[in-house]
Amino acid sequence: MQTDYVKILAQKTYQEKPVKTLHTFKRQKFHAMSFFMGVATSLLLYGYRCWKAAIV
């Protein structure tokens, strides 16, 4: 109990650097279907915008 208090006090007075912990994250898979659906949607919207601008 006493040593924990001393460590906390040392960290608060900047005599001891705080311990950094390494966080690891689960790597996400590449979702090809979502990627290609996004590309197709953006191409359709861009094409519609260009088509609409050409008419006006």
N, C-alpha and C positions, 0 to 999 in steps of 0.2 A: 504494500500500500504506500509506504513512504517513498520507494524508488519511483513508482508511477507518478507521484506528485512532483518529485524533483524533475523527472523528464518533461512533464507538462510545463512546469515552470521554466525550464531551460528553453523549450521551444517558444514559449511566449516572450522570453527576453532575448530571442535570437542568438542564443549561445550555441544552440544545436539546431542543425537544419532538419526540417521535417522529412520524414521518410516518404519517398514517393513509391506508390504501388503501380505495377504494370497491369493494365486491364487488357485482356484479350477478347476480341469479338469474333463471333462465328462468321466465317466468310459466306457471303450469299452467292448462290448460283446465278449464272447469267440466264435470264429468261428470254430466249430467242423469240418466242411468240409475242410477248409484251413489246419487245423492241421493234419487231416488224409491224405490229399493229400501230404503234406510235408513228413510225415512219410513213406508213400508208395513210394514216389520218392526216398527218401534216402535209403530205403531198396532195391529198384530195382538197384540203382547205386552201392550199396555195394555188392549186390549179383553178379552183372555183373563183378565187379572188382575181386571178389574172384574166379568166374568162369574162367575169363580170366587168372588169375594167376595160376590156377590149370592146365590149358592147356599147358602153357609154361614151 
